[in-house]
Amino acid sequence: MYNAEAGFDADVIVIGSGGGGGVVAKELGEAGLKVLVLEAGPWYGNKQWQHPNSERGGEWSGDYNDLDVGIYKRIYNAYENNMNDVVSGVFRFGPADRRRTPWNRVMRQKGAIWQASGVGGTTQHYWAQSPRAYPAAVDGIWPISYQELVPYYEKAEATLPVQFAPTTPKEELFYYGAQKAGWPLLKTLDITTPGYRPNPNAILPTNEHLMDPRYPLEQLSNMEGCTLKGNCFNGCTAGPSVDKIAKRSTLVSYVPLALKTGNVAIRPNSFAIKILTAQDPKEGLRAIGVQFRDTWTGEVGELTARTVVMAAGCIESPRLWLNSGLPQNAWVGRGLTNHCFDWVAGVFDEKVLLNILGSPAVYPYVGHTSGARVEIPGTGIFQVSCMSPGLMSYLTYGFSEAGYDALNPPQPGEPWQIRGRAIGPQLKELMMNYSRTMSMLLLTDDETLYRNRVEVDPLLKDENGPVPVIHYTPSPKTLKRRDQLARHASETLRQAGATTIIRSDTPFSFMLHLESTMRMGYVTDTNCEAYQVKRLFIADNSVHFNGIGGPNPTLTTQALATRTAEKIAVKYFA
Ligand SMILES: Cc1cc2nc3c(=O)[nH]c(=O)nc-3n(C[C@H](O)[C@H](O)[C@H](O)COP(=O)(O)OP(=O)(O)OC[C@H]3O[C@@H](n4cnc5c(N)ncnc54)[C@H](O)[C@@H]3O)c2cc1C
């Protein structure tokens, strides 16, 4: 029987330790609150879990001294398939035991969902780009103003920390094309007009000894600073300790800071399956705890807390709400946005590159995965984005809404020569030109629609309950903006001198930037507390009101999570 005066296991339980969960835990720990974090996936880089993919290991860790960069580097080994295979890779959405199947999601259309379980969540393989939202996508649209977010952006930028990306050959070529195409340089973090700029990235500055031949590569990778290894996606390993790893995933930035407070303990391998609630005479329905399942043993446990924060990501937070039987709300799971990506690449002749860069290649495998961008508020972003060969081939020639280029070639007058999947001799030729190819990711200002949603399947269940079903069909307005971005990106490539331009026409449901399935103003109030369940807060991408105009979403989640922690501390623990 619920008794508000009785003891609780913690002040706050946080569900999920990814982009948002790690932040809220650190902020609340610093405020002096006792925080327990339940994370569904494994913990890489902690002495309690020496062999996290094959043995259950410990239960909890709340000690900064448990962090172990040796274990981290053994697992983050940079082999493309070992790291990224969505079925059995390190960065999959599934249990720690990689011999078992990933957790099921039903997709109602062509596409793929790129999310990772584990401490750090999907930031384990994010590219660390940390721009702010477009003010025009917030002011007069969100229930809070852009100005309200600014101090929290500043705090997150200082904590991560965020700095402008260095220029490697691909960025130099991008700037050359962007300037020739007429885009002005933007010198602000608050983007209100179109232009180009270096990316603000949560990646430590480049190691100052990188070009000094006295330092062997291995030594450099054990020192502080980015080694420009082009490996953000496959898992960054540059750094002397877990908290000094160059790419600032939540695992290496906020989680160590949370542990340092002495107030935060994290339990990996623990899938939350139900939010526990009770009727309080004063508050009405309120959260009082969480039921979770140990992913190794299958045992179900319960923990209680004065407040609960959901940060399980845009698919699992609504799933958990629905599977917990919380009050009906027509907007739970609704309004999914995704930046409706596309991918455009250009192949360059050696001579052209020698003239512009003084070198014969773009070296797509060097530098931050993405170091420069063109911003077009109202339409979106195109940003230079190059990766290791397997991933780049997959995104450039292997994955398309348009099908095969040979069967469905571009219309006359279109600015690309190839659209869709390439095969046979054409594919071989393109792949041989990998080192002279510059590719760009396009992020669309995606219209927020009620029909785009996460729901749970009425019949299909896995060990954690009814499985999520994802529906996403972009609006004509979103598709028009995406097409405009593809044309702008192609023009920049043409101005830079590309000889062949490829538009992948990426499947619309290629999901990396999921947002807005538990929208502020519909599911939560402006403190990010659920309207219908007191003391239940949301601190992941799902609480965004929209897709923030196209910029990469995580910094906005981190800023909001910082603010939410402050609101929780003031409202319930003053
Ligand atoms: C390849 C790639 C590149 C990206 N690059 C960028 C970038 O450069 N910049 C940017 O801003 N964004 C980027 N993103 C997006 C970024 O990763 C997300 O915006 C961010 O991780 C979202 O944070 P979140 O807290 O909403 O979810 P997540 O980070 O996914 O965290 C959710 C966590 O909750 C856990 N969880 C889920 N369900 C449960 C449950 N029931 N119980 C317990 N735990 C649970 C999960 O295991 C996970 O650890 C990228 C994404 C991908 C895939």
The ligand as an SDF file (V2000), in Angstrom:
LIG
                    3D

 53 58  0  0  0  0  0  0  0  0999 V2000
   24.7960    7.2810  -36.3650 C   0  0  0  0  0  0  0  0  0  0  0  0
   24.2180    8.3810  -35.5510 C   0  0  0  0  0  0  0  0  0  0  0  0
   24.8290    9.6280  -35.5380 C   0  0  0  0  0  0  0  0  0  0  0  0
   24.2750   10.6530  -34.7740 C   0  0  0  0  0  0  0  0  0  0  0  0
   24.9340   11.8570  -34.7370 N   0  0  0  0  0  0  0  0  0  0  0  0
   24.4120   12.8590  -33.9960 C   0  0  0  0  0  0  0  0  0  0  0  0
   25.0970   14.1040  -33.8970 C   0  0  0  0  0  0  0  0  0  0  0  0
   26.1850   14.2860  -34.4340 O   0  0  0  0  0  0  0  0  0  0  0  0
   24.5220   15.0900  -33.1730 N   0  0  0  0  0  0  0  0  0  0  0  0
   23.3100   14.9250  -32.5630 C   0  0  0  0  0  0  0  0  0  0  0  0
   22.8190   15.8690  -31.9570 O   0  0  0  0  0  0  0  0  0  0  0  0
   22.6700   13.7330  -32.6200 N   0  0  0  0  0  0  0  0  0  0  0  0
   23.1920   12.7110  -33.3070 C   0  0  0  0  0  0  0  0  0  0  0  0
   22.5530   11.5060  -33.3390 N   0  0  0  0  0  0  0  0  0  0  0  0
   21.3040   11.3480  -32.5640 C   0  0  0  0  0  0  0  0  0  0  0  0
   21.6230   11.1280  -31.0930 C   0  0  0  0  0  0  0  0  0  0  0  0
   22.2780    9.9200  -30.9190 O   0  0  0  0  0  0  0  0  0  0  0  0
   20.3060   11.1860  -30.3180 C   0  0  0  0  0  0  0  0  0  0  0  0
   19.7470   12.4760  -30.5310 O   0  0  0  0  0  0  0  0  0  0  0  0
   20.4600   10.9800  -28.8190 C   0  0  0  0  0  0  0  0  0  0  0  0
   21.2310    9.8650  -28.4980 O   0  0  0  0  0  0  0  0  0  0  0  0
   19.0590   10.8530  -28.2380 C   0  0  0  0  0  0  0  0  0  0  0  0
   19.1060   10.7940  -26.8270 O   0  0  0  0  0  0  0  0  0  0  0  0
   17.9210   10.0430  -26.0710 P   0  0  0  0  0  0  0  0  0  0  0  0
   18.2060   10.1960  -24.6240 O   0  0  0  0  0  0  0  0  0  0  0  0
   16.6310   10.5170  -26.6110 O   0  0  0  0  0  0  0  0  0  0  0  0
   18.0380    8.5130  -26.5110 O   0  0  0  0  0  0  0  0  0  0  0  0
   19.2410    7.4860  -26.4460 P   0  0  0  0  0  0  0  0  0  0  0  0
   20.5510    8.1690  -26.5260 O   0  0  0  0  0  0  0  0  0  0  0  0
   18.9570    6.4400  -27.4550 O   0  0  0  0  0  0  0  0  0  0  0  0
   19.1400    6.8720  -24.9730 O   0  0  0  0  0  0  0  0  0  0  0  0
   18.0880    6.0610  -24.5560 C   0  0  0  0  0  0  0  0  0  0  0  0
   18.6490    5.0430  -23.5740 C   0  0  0  0  0  0  0  0  0  0  0  0
   17.5800    4.4190  -22.8980 O   0  0  0  0  0  0  0  0  0  0  0  0
   17.8190    3.0320  -22.8300 C   0  0  0  0  0  0  0  0  0  0  0  0
   16.5070    2.3770  -22.7180 N   0  0  0  0  0  0  0  0  0  0  0  0
   15.5600    2.2580  -23.6790 C   0  0  0  0  0  0  0  0  0  0  0  0
   14.4710    1.6600  -23.1810 N   0  0  0  0  0  0  0  0  0  0  0  0
   14.7380    1.4190  -21.8860 C   0  0  0  0  0  0  0  0  0  0  0  0
   13.9830    0.8200  -20.8490 C   0  0  0  0  0  0  0  0  0  0  0  0
   12.7230    0.4210  -21.0450 N   0  0  0  0  0  0  0  0  0  0  0  0
   14.5660    0.6660  -19.6400 N   0  0  0  0  0  0  0  0  0  0  0  0
   15.8410    1.0950  -19.4110 C   0  0  0  0  0  0  0  0  0  0  0  0
   16.5710    1.6870  -20.3680 N   0  0  0  0  0  0  0  0  0  0  0  0
   16.0210    1.8530  -21.5880 C   0  0  0  0  0  0  0  0  0  0  0  0
   18.5330    2.7130  -24.1000 C   0  0  0  0  0  0  0  0  0  0  0  0
   19.2400    1.5010  -23.9850 O   0  0  0  0  0  0  0  0  0  0  0  0
   19.4320    3.9350  -24.2480 C   0  0  0  0  0  0  0  0  0  0  0  0
   20.6550    3.7650  -23.5860 O   0  0  0  0  0  0  0  0  0  0  0  0
   23.0840   10.4530  -34.0610 C   0  0  0  0  0  0  0  0  0  0  0  0
   22.4750    9.1950  -34.0780 C   0  0  0  0  0  0  0  0  0  0  0  0
   23.0330    8.1660  -34.8080 C   0  0  0  0  0  0  0  0  0  0  0  0
   22.3620    6.8460  -34.8050 C   0  0  0  0  0  0  0  0  0  0  0  0
  1  2  1  0
  2  3  1  0
  2 52  2  0
  3  4  2  0
  4  5  1  0
  4 50  1  0
  5  6  2  0
  6  7  1  0
  6 13  1  0
  7  8  2  0
  7  9  1  0
  9 10  1  0
 10 11  2  0
 10 12  1  0
 12 13  2  0
 13 14  1  0
 14 15  1  0
 14 50  1  0
 15 16  1  0
 16 17  1  0
 16 18  1  0
 18 19  1  0
 18 20  1  0
 20 21  1  0
 20 22  1  0
 22 23  1  0
 23 24  1  0
 24 25  2  0
 24 26  1  0
 24 27  1  0
 27 28  1  0
 28 29  2  0
 28 30  1  0
 28 31  1  0
 31 32  1  0
 32 33  1  0
 33 34  1  0
 33 48  1  0
 34 35  1  0
 35 36  1  0
 35 46  1  0
 36 37  1  0
 36 45  1  0
 37 38  2  0
 38 39  1  0
 39 40  1  0
 39 45  2  0
 40 41  1  0
 40 42  2  0
 42 43  1  0
 43 44  2  0
 44 45  1  0
 46 47  1  0
 46 48  1  0
 48 49  1  0
 50 51  2  0
 51 52  1  0
 52 53  1  0
M  END
$$$$
